[in-house]
Amino acid sequence: MMSIAHWMPLFSSVAADIEALGWDCLLEGRIPTSLVDLQAFYLRKHSSWWKIKTWASHLVQHLLDITHRQWLYRNARIHLRKVEVLTSTSEHADIFKLVKDMMLVDPSDLLPRHRQLLEQDYAELGGGTTVARKLWLQQMRSAISAADVVAQQNHSGQGRRRRSSLSLAATRSYDGYRHGSGIPITRTNLAKRVQL
């Protein structure tokens, strides 16, 4: 600070006091009395409506606000970086479990045009982003719903088509996750449009 204010004698004592306190102390709201005295002189000289106590309290509030924002940024970087956009590690683990369940779906439970979803490179899916895994889960659930709609249309009057137990368990697990997350469970547009 002294290197900045050395050519301005009015500010050199304030700069020396700030350096003596240190930046940490300044950002924690400890302001030197020389700064308060200098500002009081300025306010009186310019006939400002501000009182020195009001100005000082606003300065301390702004300094503490900077410290608080830095703390929030630090916590977000340290605690949330490993789980991408998710807020908890349990939600991250739930998505991995759902992917594992959906990987076991019988290809015959899907329409032929959706079976390519099961040809996914699972190592790449597991090592990719959570957004990619969630997208794949939604595509799988949509494909299963589409197959159910087509089966109902083809077998109306003959009862509902039987899905494999793995497919039933995977869709129940996924629907339970969506319900617990507050995402409404509705029949997808894809499932409504599919016709054979």
ROTIFI-590313 format. One record per residue: x, y, z of N, C-alpha, C in turn; residue number from 1. Coordinates in Angstrom, 2 decimals, padded with zeros to 5 digits. Example, Ala and Ser with C-alpha at 12.3 -4.5 7.8 and 13.67 -1.06 7.14 Angstrom:
n.east n.north n.up ca.east ca.north ca.up c.east c.north c.up num
013.19 -005.69 007.80 012.30 -004.50 007.80 013.20 -003.30 007.80 1;
012.85 -002.25 007.08 013.67 -001.06 007.14 012.90 000.03 007.87 2;
//
This chain:
n.east n.north n.up ca.east ca.north ca.up c.east c.north c.up num
000.83 -001.19 000.00 000.00 000.00 000.00 000.87 001.25 000.00 1;
002.01 001.19 000.70 002.91 002.34 000.75 003.48 002.65 -000.64 2;
003.68 001.61 -001.45 004.24 001.84 -002.78 003.26 002.62 -003.66 3;
001.98 002.51 -003.38 000.97 003.23 -004.15 000.86 004.68 -003.66 4;
000.94 004.89 -002.35 000.65 006.20 -001.76 001.88 007.02 -001.42 5;
003.07 006.56 -001.81 004.29 007.28 -001.39 004.37 008.70 -001.93 6;
003.77 008.96 -003.06 003.83 010.29 -003.65 002.71 011.21 -003.18 7;
001.80 010.69 -002.33 000.71 011.51 -001.78 000.85 011.53 -000.25 8;
001.46 012.55 000.31 001.72 012.57 001.76 000.46 012.47 002.62 9;
-000.67 012.94 002.11 -001.92 012.89 002.88 -002.34 011.44 003.14 10;
-002.06 010.56 002.17 -002.48 009.16 002.29 -001.38 008.25 002.80 11;
-000.17 008.71 002.89 000.94 007.83 003.28 000.78 007.30 004.70 12;
000.27 008.10 005.63 000.08 007.60 007.00 -001.04 006.56 007.06 13;
-002.10 006.77 006.27 -003.19 005.78 006.21 -002.67 004.48 005.60 14;
-001.89 004.59 004.53 -001.33 003.40 003.88 -000.42 002.64 004.84 15;
000.38 003.37 005.61 001.28 002.71 006.57 000.46 002.00 007.65 16;
-000.61 002.62 008.11 -001.47 001.98 009.13 -002.16 000.73 008.59 17;
-002.61 000.79 007.34 -003.27 -000.38 006.74 -002.26 -001.51 006.58 18;
-001.05 -001.19 006.16 -000.02 -002.23 006.04 000.33 -002.81 007.40 19;
000.34 -001.97 008.44 000.65 -002.47 009.78 -000.45 -003.41 010.27 20;
-001.71 -003.09 009.97 -002.82 -003.96 010.36 -002.81 -005.26 009.55 21;
-002.58 -005.13 008.27 -002.64 -006.29 007.36 -004.00 -006.36 006.69 22;
-004.01 -007.00 005.50 -005.25 -007.09 004.71 -006.30 -007.95 005.40 23;
-005.89 -009.00 006.06 -006.87 -009.86 006.74 -007.65 -009.06 007.78 24;
-006.94 -008.30 008.57 -007.60 -007.49 009.60 -008.52 -006.45 008.97 25;
-008.06 -005.84 007.88 -008.89 -004.84 007.21 -010.18 -005.46 006.69 26;
-010.08 -006.64 006.06 -011.28 -007.29 005.54 -012.18 -007.84 006.63 27;
-011.66 -008.00 007.83 -012.49 -008.42 008.96 -013.15 -007.24 009.65 28;
-012.95 -006.03 009.11 -013.64 -004.87 009.64 -012.82 -004.02 010.60 29;
-011.56 -004.31 010.75 -010.71 -003.49 011.62 -010.10 -002.38 010.76 30;
-010.62 -001.19 010.92 -010.12 -000.09 010.10 -009.28 000.84 010.97 31;
-008.19 001.36 010.41 -007.31 002.23 011.21 -007.99 003.57 011.53 32;
-007.66 004.12 012.69 -008.24 005.41 013.09 -007.78 006.52 012.16 33;
-006.59 006.38 011.57 -006.14 007.41 010.63 -007.05 007.49 009.41 34;
-007.60 006.36 008.97 -008.55 006.36 007.86 -009.85 007.05 008.27 35;
-010.32 006.76 009.47 -011.55 007.39 009.97 -011.34 008.90 010.11 36;
-010.18 009.32 010.65 -009.89 010.75 010.79 -009.83 011.44 009.42 37;
-009.19 010.80 008.45 -009.08 011.38 007.11 -010.47 011.52 006.48 38;
-011.30 010.50 006.63 -012.64 010.55 006.05 -013.51 011.58 006.77 39;
-013.36 011.72 008.07 -014.13 012.72 008.83 -013.76 014.12 008.33 40;
-012.47 014.35 008.09 -012.02 015.63 007.56 -012.66 015.90 006.19 41;
-012.68 014.87 005.34 -013.27 015.00 004.00 -014.76 015.31 004.09 42;
-015.48 014.61 004.96 -016.93 014.83 005.09 -017.22 016.25 005.58 43;
-016.44 016.73 006.54 -016.65 018.10 007.05 -016.32 019.13 005.96 44;
-015.26 018.89 005.23 -014.82 019.85 004.21 -015.87 020.02 003.11 45;
-016.53 018.93 002.76 -017.51 018.96 001.67 -018.95 019.07 002.16 46;
-019.14 019.37 003.41 -020.48 019.55 004.00 -021.41 018.39 003.65 47;
-020.91 017.18 003.79 -021.69 015.99 003.46 -022.75 015.73 004.53 48;
-023.86 015.14 004.14 -024.89 014.76 005.10 -024.51 013.49 005.84 49;
-023.48 012.79 005.37 -022.99 011.58 006.04 -022.33 011.95 007.37 50;
-022.59 011.17 008.37 -021.87 011.27 009.65 -020.76 010.23 009.62 51;
-019.70 010.48 010.34 -018.55 009.58 010.29 -018.89 008.19 010.82 52;
-019.74 008.09 011.83 -020.13 006.76 012.35 -020.92 005.98 011.30 53;
-021.79 006.69 010.58 -022.57 006.02 009.53 -021.64 005.54 008.42 54;
-020.72 006.41 008.00 -019.78 006.03 006.95 -018.94 004.83 007.38 55;
-018.42 004.87 008.60 -017.57 003.78 009.10 -018.35 002.47 009.19 56;
-019.60 002.53 009.64 -020.38 001.29 009.75 -020.67 000.72 008.36 57;
-020.93 001.60 007.37 -021.14 001.11 006.01 -019.86 000.49 005.43 58;
-018.73 001.12 005.71 -017.46 000.56 005.23 -017.22 -000.83 005.82 59;
-017.41 -000.96 007.12 -017.21 -002.25 007.78 -018.18 -003.29 007.21 60;
-019.44 -002.89 006.97 -020.43 -003.82 006.41 -019.99 -004.30 005.03 61;
-019.49 -003.40 004.19 -019.02 -003.80 002.86 -017.79 -004.69 002.94 62;
-016.89 -004.41 003.85 -015.71 -005.25 004.01 -016.09 -006.66 004.47 63;
-017.02 -006.74 005.41 -017.49 -008.05 005.88 -018.23 -008.80 004.79 64;
-018.94 -008.06 003.94 -019.64 -008.68 002.82 -018.65 -009.33 001.85 65;
-017.53 -008.67 001.62 -016.48 -009.26 000.76 -015.96 -010.56 001.37 66;
-015.70 -010.54 002.66 -015.22 -011.74 003.35 -016.25 -012.86 003.28 67;
-017.51 -012.52 003.46 -018.58 -013.53 003.42 -018.68 -014.15 002.02 68;
-018.59 -013.33 000.98 -018.65 -013.87 -000.38 -017.45 -014.77 -000.68 69;
-016.29 -014.38 -000.20 -015.12 -015.23 -000.39 -015.30 -016.57 000.31 70;
-015.88 -016.56 001.49 -016.12 -017.78 002.25 -017.12 -018.67 001.50 71;
-018.19 -018.08 000.96 -019.17 -018.86 000.20 -018.53 -019.47 -001.05 72;
-017.71 -018.69 -001.73 -017.03 -019.19 -002.93 -016.10 -020.34 -002.57 73;
-015.36 -020.19 -001.50 -014.44 -021.24 -001.06 -015.20 -022.52 -000.73 74;
-016.31 -022.40 000.00 -017.09 -023.60 000.36 -017.65 -024.28 -000.89 75;
-018.12 -023.49 -001.84 -018.65 -024.09 -003.07 -017.56 -024.82 -003.83 76;
-016.37 -024.24 -003.91 -015.27 -024.88 -004.63 -014.77 -026.14 -003.92 77;
-014.68 -026.10 -002.61 -014.13 -027.23 -001.86 -015.14 -028.37 -001.76 78;
-016.37 -028.06 -001.39 -017.33 -029.11 -001.05 -018.18 -029.59 -002.21 79;
-018.36 -028.81 -003.26 -019.28 -029.22 -004.32 -018.58 -029.59 -005.63 80;
-017.29 -029.46 -005.73 -016.64 -029.70 -007.01 -016.62 -031.16 -007.40 81;
-016.67 -032.08 -006.44 -016.57 -033.50 -006.77 -017.89 -034.07 -007.25 82;
-018.99 -033.41 -006.98 -020.28 -033.95 -007.33 -021.01 -033.06 -008.34 83;
-020.25 -032.29 -009.10 -020.77 -031.46 -010.18 -021.88 -030.55 -009.67 84;
-023.03 -030.59 -010.31 -024.10 -029.66 -009.95 -025.00 -030.20 -008.85 85;
-024.74 -031.39 -008.36 -025.59 -031.97 -007.33 -025.20 -031.42 -005.97 86;
-026.15 -031.39 -005.07 -025.89 -030.78 -003.77 -025.46 -031.79 -002.72 87;
-025.56 -033.05 -002.99 -025.14 -034.02 -001.97 -024.52 -035.24 -002.64 88;
-023.66 -035.89 -001.90 -023.03 -037.10 -002.44 -024.04 -038.24 -002.53 89;
-025.08 -038.21 -001.69 -026.08 -039.28 -001.76 -026.86 -039.18 -003.07 90;
-027.15 -037.98 -003.54 -027.84 -037.83 -004.82 -026.95 -038.32 -005.96 91;
-025.67 -038.05 -005.86 -024.70 -038.52 -006.84 -024.69 -040.05 -006.88 92;
-024.67 -040.67 -005.72 -024.67 -042.13 -005.62 -025.99 -042.71 -006.14 93;
-027.11 -042.03 -005.88 -028.42 -042.50 -006.37 -028.44 -042.58 -007.89 94;
-027.85 -041.60 -008.55 -027.84 -041.59 -010.01 -027.00 -042.75 -010.53 95;
-025.86 -043.03 -009.89 -025.05 -044.18 -010.31 -025.82 -045.48 -010.12 96;
-026.56 -045.61 -009.03 -027.36 -046.82 -008.80 -028.44 -046.96 -009.86 97;
-029.09 -045.86 -010.22 -030.12 -045.91 -011.26 -029.53 -046.31 -012.61 98;
-028.36 -045.82 -012.92 -027.71 -046.21 -014.18 -027.41 -047.70 -014.17 99;
-026.90 -048.20 -013.05 -026.62 -049.64 -012.95 -027.89 -050.46 -013.12 100;
-029.00 -050.01 -012.53 -030.28 -050.71 -012.68 -030.76 -050.69 -014.13 101;
-030.68 -049.54 -014.76 -031.17 -049.40 -016.14 -030.30 -050.18 -017.12 102;
-029.03 -050.39 -016.80 -028.15 -051.17 -017.68 -028.64 -052.61 -017.79 103;
-029.37 -053.09 -016.80 -029.82 -054.48 -016.77 -031.16 -054.70 -017.45 104;
-031.74 -053.65 -018.01 -033.03 -053.78 -018.69 -032.88 -054.72 -019.89 105;
-033.84 -055.61 -020.04 -033.84 -056.55 -021.15 -034.10 -055.81 -022.46 106;
-033.27 -055.98 -023.48 -033.49 -055.29 -024.76 -034.86 -055.58 -025.38 107;
-035.43 -056.74 -025.08 -036.76 -057.05 -025.63 -037.86 -056.21 -024.99 108;
-037.55 -055.52 -023.88 -038.52 -054.63 -023.25 -038.57 -053.26 -023.93 109;
-037.70 -053.04 -024.92 -037.66 -051.77 -025.63 -038.08 -051.98 -027.08 110;
-038.52 -050.92 -027.73 -038.78 -050.98 -029.16 -037.45 -051.12 -029.89 111;
-037.45 -051.74 -031.07 -036.19 -051.93 -031.79 -035.40 -050.64 -032.00 112;
-036.08 -049.53 -032.25 -035.37 -048.27 -032.51 -034.72 -047.69 -031.27 113;
-035.10 -048.18 -030.07 -034.51 -047.67 -028.83 -033.47 -048.61 -028.24 114;
-033.27 -049.75 -028.81 -032.31 -050.71 -028.25 -030.87 -050.21 -028.31 115;
-030.62 -049.24 -029.17 -029.27 -048.67 -029.25 -028.88 -047.98 -027.95 116;
-029.85 -047.63 -027.12 -029.54 -047.03 -025.82 -028.77 -048.00 -024.92 117;
-029.03 -049.30 -025.10 -028.35 -050.31 -024.30 -026.98 -050.67 -024.88 118;
-026.66 -050.13 -026.05 -025.34 -050.36 -026.65 -024.37 -049.25 -026.25 119;
-024.76 -048.48 -025.28 -023.95 -047.37 -024.75 -022.64 -047.89 -024.17 120;
-021.57 -047.13 -024.33 -020.29 -047.45 -023.70 -020.43 -047.07 -022.22 121;
-020.64 -048.06 -021.37 -020.93 -047.78 -019.96 -019.74 -047.21 -019.20 122;
-018.53 -047.55 -019.63 -017.34 -046.96 -019.00 -017.31 -045.46 -019.27 123;
-017.64 -045.09 -020.51 -017.68 -043.66 -020.87 -018.82 -042.96 -020.12 124;
-019.97 -043.62 -020.01 -021.10 -043.04 -019.29 -020.77 -042.85 -017.82 125;
-020.11 -043.84 -017.21 -019.73 -043.74 -015.80 -018.67 -042.69 -015.55 126;
-017.78 -042.50 -016.50 -016.71 -041.52 -016.34 -017.11 -040.13 -016.82 127;
-018.28 -040.02 -017.44 -018.73 -038.73 -017.97 -019.37 -037.86 -016.91 128;
-020.10 -036.89 -017.36 -020.75 -035.95 -016.45 -022.05 -036.52 -015.92 129;
-022.49 -035.97 -014.80 -023.77 -036.37 -014.23 -024.91 -035.97 -015.16 130;
-024.76 -034.88 -015.84 -025.79 -034.44 -016.79 -025.97 -035.49 -017.88 131;
-024.88 -036.05 -018.38 -024.96 -037.09 -019.41 -025.66 -038.34 -018.86 132;
-025.35 -038.71 -017.62 -026.00 -039.88 -017.02 -027.50 -039.63 -016.83 133;
-027.87 -038.43 -016.38 -029.29 -038.11 -016.19 -030.03 -038.12 -017.53 134;
-029.39 -037.60 -018.57 -030.00 -037.61 -019.90 -030.22 -039.04 -020.36 135;
-029.23 -039.90 -020.18 -029.38 -041.30 -020.59 -030.51 -041.97 -019.80 136;
-030.60 -041.69 -018.50 -031.68 -042.26 -017.69 -033.05 -041.81 -018.21 137;
-033.17 -040.54 -018.55 -034.44 -040.04 -019.07 -034.77 -040.67 -020.41 138;
-033.77 -040.86 -021.26 -034.00 -041.51 -022.55 -034.44 -042.95 -022.35 139;
-033.81 -043.65 -021.41 -034.20 -045.04 -021.13 -035.64 -045.11 -020.61 140;
-035.98 -044.24 -019.68 -037.33 -044.26 -019.12 -038.36 -043.94 -020.20 141;
-038.01 -043.00 -021.06 -038.89 -042.65 -022.16 -039.06 -043.83 -023.12 142;
-037.96 -044.53 -023.40 -038.03 -045.68 -024.29 -038.89 -046.79 -023.70 143;
-038.79 -047.02 -022.41 -039.62 -048.05 -021.76 -041.09 -047.63 -021.80 144;
-041.36 -046.36 -021.56 -042.74 -045.86 -021.63 -043.31 -046.01 -023.03 145;
-042.49 -045.70 -024.04 -042.94 -045.83 -025.43 -043.28 -047.28 -025.74 146;
-042.44 -048.20 -025.29 -042.71 -049.62 -025.52 -044.00 -050.05 -024.83 147;
-044.26 -049.54 -023.63 -045.51 -049.86 -022.92 -046.73 -049.36 -023.68 148;
-046.66 -048.14 -024.23 -047.80 -047.58 -024.97 -048.08 -048.40 -026.21 149;
-047.02 -048.75 -026.94 -047.19 -049.55 -028.15 -047.76 -050.92 -027.80 150;
-047.28 -051.52 -026.74 -047.78 -052.83 -026.32 -049.25 -052.74 -025.93 151;
-049.65 -051.68 -025.26 -051.05 -051.52 -024.89 -051.93 -051.37 -026.12 152;
-051.45 -050.63 -027.13 -052.22 -050.44 -028.35 -052.32 -051.74 -029.14 153;
-051.25 -052.52 -029.18 -051.24 -053.77 -029.94 -051.99 -054.88 -029.24 154;
-052.04 -054.84 -027.92 -052.65 -055.92 -027.16 -053.88 -055.46 -026.40 155;
-054.60 -054.48 -026.92 -055.79 -054.02 -026.20 -056.80 -055.15 -026.18 156;
-057.32 -055.39 -025.04 -058.27 -056.49 -024.85 -057.59 -057.76 -024.43 157;
-056.28 -057.88 -024.61 -055.56 -059.10 -024.24 -054.78 -058.93 -022.95 158;
-054.93 -057.79 -022.31 -054.18 -057.56 -021.08 -052.87 -056.85 -021.38 159;
-052.23 -056.45 -020.35 -050.98 -055.68 -020.49 -049.80 -056.61 -020.76 160;
-048.87 -056.12 -021.56 -047.65 -056.85 -021.88 -046.83 -057.03 -020.61 161;
-046.19 -058.17 -020.48 -045.35 -058.42 -019.31 -043.93 -058.01 -019.60 162;
-043.40 -057.13 -018.73 -041.99 -056.74 -018.83 -041.18 -057.64 -017.93 163;
-039.87 -057.69 -018.21 -039.00 -058.48 -017.35 -038.96 -057.85 -015.96 164;
-038.64 -058.66 -014.96 -038.61 -058.15 -013.59 -037.51 -057.09 -013.42 165;
-036.40 -057.23 -014.16 -035.34 -056.22 -014.07 -035.81 -054.88 -014.62 166;
-036.55 -054.93 -015.72 -037.07 -053.70 -016.32 -038.08 -053.04 -015.38 167;
-038.94 -053.83 -014.76 -039.91 -053.29 -013.80 -039.21 -052.66 -012.60 168;
-038.20 -053.33 -012.08 -037.47 -052.81 -010.93 -036.73 -051.52 -011.28 169;
-036.15 -051.48 -012.47 -035.41 -050.29 -012.89 -036.34 -049.09 -013.05 170;
-037.50 -049.30 -013.67 -038.42 -048.17 -013.86 -039.03 -047.73 -012.54 171;
-039.33 -048.66 -011.66 -039.85 -048.27 -010.34 -038.81 -047.48 -009.56 172;
-037.56 -047.93 -009.63 -036.48 -047.23 -008.95 -036.33 -045.82 -009.50 173;
-036.35 -045.69 -010.83 -036.20 -044.38 -011.47 -037.39 -043.48 -011.13 174;
-038.60 -044.02 -011.20 -039.79 -043.22 -010.87 -039.78 -042.79 -009.41 175;
-039.30 -043.66 -008.53 -039.18 -043.29 -007.12 -038.18 -042.18 -006.91 176;
-037.07 -042.22 -007.65 -036.07 -041.16 -007.57 -036.66 -039.84 -008.04 177;
-037.36 -039.88 -009.17 -037.97 -038.65 -009.71 -039.01 -038.10 -008.76 178;
-039.80 -038.98 -008.15 -040.83 -038.53 -007.21 -040.18 -037.91 -005.97 179;
-039.11 -038.51 -005.47 -038.41 -037.98 -004.30 -037.71 -036.66 -004.60 180;
-037.36 -036.43 -005.87 -036.69 -035.19 -006.26 -037.67 -034.07 -006.56 181;
-038.97 -034.39 -006.50 -039.96 -033.36 -006.80 -040.22 -033.19 -008.28 182;
-039.73 -034.13 -009.12 -039.96 -034.05 -010.56 -041.26 -034.79 -010.86 183;
-042.22 -034.14 -011.51 -043.48 -034.82 -011.76 -043.31 -036.01 -012.70 184;
-043.99 -037.10 -012.38 -043.92 -038.29 -013.22 -045.10 -038.24 -014.18 185;
-044.79 -038.02 -015.43 -045.83 -037.96 -016.45 -045.40 -038.83 -017.61 186;
-046.34 -039.22 -018.40 -046.01 -039.98 -019.60 -045.33 -039.02 -020.56 187;
-044.22 -039.41 -021.09 -043.44 -038.51 -021.94 -044.12 -038.28 -023.27 188;
-043.78 -037.19 -023.90 -044.30 -036.89 -025.23 -043.94 -037.97 -026.23 189;
-042.72 -038.51 -026.08 -042.29 -039.57 -026.99 -043.21 -040.77 -026.89 190;
-043.55 -041.12 -025.66 -044.42 -042.28 -025.46 -045.81 -042.04 -026.04 191;
-046.28 -040.80 -026.05 -047.60 -040.49 -026.60 -047.60 -040.54 -028.13 192;
-046.43 -040.24 -028.75 -046.37 -040.14 -030.21 -046.03 -041.44 -030.91 193;
-045.45 -042.41 -030.19 -044.94 -043.61 -030.85 -046.09 -044.45 -031.39 194;
-046.01 -044.77 -032.65 -046.99 -045.65 -033.30 -046.19 -046.68 -034.12 195;
-046.65 -047.89 -034.19 -046.00 -048.89 -035.06 -046.66 -048.97 -036.41 196;
//
